[in-house]
Amino acid sequence: MEIKGKVAVITGAGSGIGRATAERLAREGASIVVADVDEAGGAETVRRIESAGAKAIFVKTEVTSESDTRRMLETATGKFGRLDILHNNAGVATGIPGFPKAPLAQWRRVIEIDLTAVIMGTWLAAPIMEIGGGGAIVNTASMAGLYPHSLDPIYGAAKAGVVNFTHSLAPWASERGIRVNCVCPGIVDTPMVRKGVEAAVKAGHKSWAPSNILQPEQIADAVVRLVSDDSLFGCSMEVRPSGPRIVEPRPAPGSRR
Ligand SMILES: NC(=O)c1ccc[n+]([C@@H]2O[C@H](COP(=O)([O-])OP(=O)(O)OC[C@H]3O[C@@H](n4cnc5c(N)ncnc54)[C@H](O)[C@@H]3O)[C@@H](O)[C@H]2O)c1
């Protein structure tokens, strides 16, 4: 897919990986709907994109809300005329206490944001993309969804759900001209990780400083590749400091590309 002239919706675009992807897709010539619960963060992402000469609009979005998600997608078609790219990226870790001390409401919320919202965003965006002639969806999973993640099993379960949803959906989506893939980052230097380390230290855990930490821009590069390479669908792209790698590509036999 040629990104220039396309319209992208990115959730969690007020910070970290979502902001880096929003800025990168804008530089490639897309118009961006910046979706986040965080108004200040979202406004800052829009300011950065506009000051670089590209187009963006912020829509305050709670990704677990169906009405907010509909409004977010309608903003793409209403303001920019179409919807070509959806990056289901907003996410949270369980935090401290984790499993099993985290109360039910806390871990249900993690599953709602990290998994249910990805399914809902896809469910609502796919018919719009199909009418518009197709599109590309990239879900932010994690290496925690590909390998055991004993530090946060709830988060790991949600992200594994995103990986499997992506693989399983690919044939249905590609019949509608939609490519769906997921990116699986290792540890990335974002506020999520910095807050997690701070909370762990406060809770008396030993301080932890990973040596091989990725920058959000490296994940943005992987997302751009998943969006623009028309041969990729139903893939997980693992992103480690050694570079990106496709894991378990599941091409759908006979599917449209
Ligand atoms: N940082 C890492 O090491 C890492 C690794 C693998 C995967 N990820 C995933 O990458 C994605 C982005 O994380 P990040 O590291 O950039 O974190 P971040 O905290 O910098 O950004 C997450 C953004 O999502 C928004 N958000 C959270 N809950 C929301 C909700 N309910 N509705 C709307 N917006 C919401 C936040 O306001 C924030 O702006 C997440 O899905 C995360 O699980 C992060």
The ligand as a Gaussian input file, in Angstrom:
#p B3LYP/6-31G(d) Opt

LIG

0 1
 N        6.726000      -0.352000      25.902000
 C        6.944000      -1.653000      25.706000
 O        7.969000      -2.210000      26.129000
 C        5.958000      -2.469000      24.933000
 C        6.351000      -3.740000      24.506000
 C        5.445000      -4.505000      23.793000
 C        4.188000      -4.029000      23.514000
 N        3.838000      -2.796000      23.955000
 C        2.482000      -2.331000      23.629000
 O        2.577000      -1.149000      22.869000
 C        1.382000      -0.413000      23.002000
 C        1.711000       1.036000      23.288000
 O        2.377000       1.091000      24.536000
 P        3.509000       2.167000      24.893000
 O        4.664000       1.406000      25.387000
 O        3.650000       3.131000      23.785000
 O        2.832000       2.813000      26.192000
 P        2.422000       4.301000      26.545000
 O        1.908000       4.213000      27.934000
 O        3.522000       5.228000      26.221000
 O        1.227000       4.608000      25.525000
 C       -0.030000       3.975000      25.639000
 C       -1.101000       4.975000      25.264000
 O       -2.352000       4.287000      25.300000
 C       -3.305000       5.136000      25.910000
 N       -4.367000       4.345000      26.515000
 C       -4.289000       3.496000      27.575000
 N       -5.484000       3.004000      27.867000
 C       -6.355000       3.533000      26.970000
 C       -7.755000       3.399000      26.782000
 N       -8.496000       2.631000      27.579000
 N       -8.321000       4.074000      25.745000
 C       -7.577000       4.867000      24.955000
 N       -6.246000       5.044000      25.107000
 C       -5.644000       4.389000      26.106000
 C       -2.514000       5.907000      26.969000
 O       -3.186000       7.095000      27.360000
 C       -1.193000       6.148000      26.248000
 O       -1.213000       7.381000      25.557000
 C        0.571000      -1.108000      24.101000
 O       -0.415000      -1.935000      23.503000
 C        1.618000      -1.947000      24.795000
 O        1.044000      -3.063000      25.435000
 C        4.681000      -1.987000      24.652000

